[in-house]
Amino acid sequence: VTAVKDALGKIKFKLSFADREDETASELDAIAPNHNFLESWGDAHPRGGYYTIVQPTINPVYNTRQAEHSLLLWAGEKTDYYTFVKNYWEQQLLVGSSKTWKDVLQTGFEYKGEQPAATYSFDFASLGAVANAIASHSKALAKDVEVQLYQSIAIKDGKQGNNAYLHELPDPVSKVTWDNYAAINPKFAESLGLGENSLVEVEGENGYKVTLPVLMQPGQAMGTVSIAVGYGRTKVGKAGDNVGKNAYPFAKLANGTLQFNTTAKLAKASGTYELAQTQTHHTIEGRNVIRETTFTKYKENPGHNAGKWTDSHKTYDLWNKYEQPGHKWVMAIDLNACTGCGACIVACNIENNIPVVGRDEVRRRREMHWMRIDRYYAIEQSGTSYTKEDEIRNLDDMENVSVVHQPMMCQHCEHAPCETVCPVLATVHSSEGLNHMAYNRCFGTRYCANNCPYKVRRFNWFNYWNDSRFDNYLNNEFTQLVLNPDVVSRSRGVMEKCSMCIQRIQAGKLKAKMEKRPLKEGDITLACGSACSANAIIFGDANDPNSEVSKALKNERVYYVLEEINVQPGIGYMTKVRNTYEA
């Protein structure tokens, strides 16, 4: 950092295109704020032969100017960047093509044909030098602890440091929000005298020191520590200032390349610090909430470890079966596809006006996410998979870990336990198989949350939208644009949960009605399913035998979570198949 400041001091005039006076921009002479990417023109070459256009989706919100436009003006060009891009395409990329500029704006891309692959030679003699470098590095690590820096999936390199939604997104593995930490193998932490909530001082080989809370991380290699960069910012904004600690100074330059691993010394620091985790129990304790099989067993029997509990257990109903002749909305989730990235959680939050509650409220288990992704560990040792905490605690090490992610939201049960205990009918069942919430009836008994076996209901302990720690979304003209006008913002004392994006369902039905046609596959997509890059979430009408969800729920791998209690959930899960070696 000091070297960068010294280098900047030698430059006569320094300018930043940052959108705020952040840590770097505050050291410069001027700031020329760039457009947001949603306000900008541009083009790209994403893969061989394909050229694409970047078009703005909104007008500039603030008095900003696109950086490329500024550079053109300062270079003496009398044109804006849109005209520059248009001229380049017409004079270069569209020469000989039947397409015009307007055609490209409609299609979004132009295919020019892939170039033949180039041939390269490989210097095998250099392998020896590489091996020696790795060996010498390993010898150095034998004396000290290795620190590995990484980017968290939410905050990345720190550019998203003022986005409260992303700070509150749980890490896919650790389930920590709002902080970075020192991730250490539990057995290695024990040898250092560290425990959960302990503080540890990490001193890099360059002398930089930082004190971080300890996270017991199964699967972390012994003798190593992982720390996320992008935290510890001081001039990023109201939500992100002084969140976590800055780990960038641990990085070092070697042969002109930035290295994100280094050696360090660890020392236990005084005090404790409670991390805000959304999940604190990490195994399934041998229960069948998560069902897994191996590829070998799957080939022998595709339905291995799946199927319906009710096939072998007689169940009784207190009520007559309610026929749903119209639509019946259901969902299928493929555990093979889910990577736990959390994109569905963020999409759900934005779509349904779910507020940010902050670190302290998450510590109190009061996060408002309608959707969560449960992550479970199984420790592999000597050919055996351990899923019970008492057994895992006695193992020699916790390096070999298998992980499974399970998206969990309101299951929209046919026999929903929440509906039978609400004294004011604030939660009821619809004729289309959905569990509805009438917010203006709810007065917060919380009986429904207590009676939900999936623990997916959320209670507004405070009026979080007016929280002074973050932007006052409800009363600020600009931040009101974050809110979805099709979804009401809930107030203090009201229970809420996944509505299966009822506003999108109604919009799809209305559009089909206006076009005088029945609903068809693809008319309705949920926020979570739209955001899932792995297509792990499938939604649709179970009464349509040709729908994707109907076909998915007939898969041999399908099972239902806690189906033995006969609440008849409307969301099916597909057994996870592991491609592991079996002797």
Secondary structure, DSSP 4 states (H G I P E B T S, - for coil): -HHHHHHHHT-S--EE--SS--TTGGGSSEE-PPPPGGG--EEEEEETTEEEEE--SS--SSS---HHHHHHHHTT--S-HHHHHHHHIIIIITTT-S--HHHHHHH-EEE--PPPPP-----TTHHHHHHHHHHHHHHHHHHSEEEEEEEBTTTBTTTTTT-HHHHTSPPTTT-EES---EEE-HHHHHHTT--TTEEEEEEETTS-EEEEEEEE-TTPPTTEEEEEES---SSS-TTTTT-S---GGG-EEETTEEE-EEEEEEEEEEEE---EES------TT-SSS-EEEHHHHHH-TTTT-S-GGGTS----SS------S--EEEEEETTT-----HHHHHHHHHTTPPP--HHHHHTT----S-EEEEEEEEEETTEEE--HHHHHTSS---SEEEEEEEE-----TT-HHHHH-TT--EEE-TTS-EEE-TTT-----HHHHH-TT---EE-SS-GGG-TTS--GGG-TTGGGGS-TTSPPP-TT-EE----SHHHHHHHHHHHHHTTS---TTS---HHHHH-TT--EEEEETT-TTSHHHHHTTSTTEE-TTGGG----SEEEEPEEE-----
